[in-house]
Amino acid sequence: MKDSATIKIPSPLLSFVPVAVLVGLLAVTIQVFDGDTLDGASQIVLLTASAVCCLIAVYRCGTRWKTIETAIVNNIAGVSSALLILLFIGALSGTWMVSGVIPSLI
């Protein structure tokens, strides 16, 4: 195991690799699905670019997977309340639309 003293900071070129993978895969996805990428293809591209970033961090920079995993959990915990609010607002507006509240207000 490597301690925090041996973790290397990636070069700017190496840091650009996940961005290039993301842009390239998004371009291919848009061409293949003709812009209809909301059904899940763009999410797969985002996960693939994240995996490339994690692989670079673990194998090239010496970061431990446990450190990356802890950062992922902390970020999800930080935005979970906002995600729940958006989920409830979407459910409420969908319910109002189906039940006729919004059309009657308009």
ZIBEL-V354150 format. One record per residue. N is the residue number from 1. RES is the residue in three letters. PSI is psi in whole degrees, -180 to 180 (999 if undefined). Layout:
[[N RES PSI] [N RES PSI]]
//
This chain:
[[1 MET 146] [2 LYS 140] [3 ASP 177] [4 SER -16] [5 ALA -22] [6 THR 5] [7 ILE 127] [8 LYS 144] [9 ILE 130] [10 PRO 154] [11 SER 160] [12 PRO -36] [13 LEU -43] [14 LEU -33] [15 SER -24] [16 PHE -17] [17 VAL -49] [18 PRO -34] [19 VAL -42] [20 ALA -39] [21 VAL -43] [22 LEU -48] [23 VAL -43] [24 GLY -46] [25 LEU -35] [26 LEU -39] [27 ALA -43] [28 VAL -42] [29 THR -41] [30 ILE -38] [31 GLN -41] [32 VAL -44] [33 PHE 9] [34 ASP 44] [35 GLY -6] [36 ASP 68] [37 THR 8] [38 LEU -6] [39 ASP 2] [40 GLY -14] [41 ALA -39] [42 SER -29] [43 GLN -36] [44 ILE -38] [45 VAL -43] [46 LEU -41] [47 LEU -37] [48 THR -44] [49 ALA -36] [50 SER -39] [51 ALA -39] [52 VAL -42] [53 CYS -43] [54 CYS -40] [55 LEU -41] [56 ILE -43] [57 ALA -40] [58 VAL -50] [59 TYR -28] [60 ARG -36] [61 CYS -10] [62 GLY 18] [63 THR 140] [64 ARG 145] [65 TRP -34] [66 LYS -36] [67 THR -43] [68 ILE -43] [69 GLU -41] [70 THR -40] [71 ALA -39] [72 ILE -47] [73 VAL -42] [74 ASN -39] [75 ASN -41] [76 ILE -41] [77 ALA -33] [78 GLY -29] [79 VAL 1] [80 SER -37] [81 SER -41] [82 ALA -38] [83 LEU -39] [84 LEU -40] [85 ILE -46] [86 LEU -38] [87 LEU -44] [88 PHE -39] [89 ILE -42] [90 GLY -41] [91 ALA -41] [92 LEU -45] [93 SER -35] [94 GLY -41] [95 THR -43] [96 TRP -37] [97 MET -45] [98 VAL -38] [99 SER -11] [100 GLY 6] [101 VAL -48] [102 ILE -46] [103 PRO -34] [104 SER -31] [105 LEU -34] [106 ILE 999]]
//
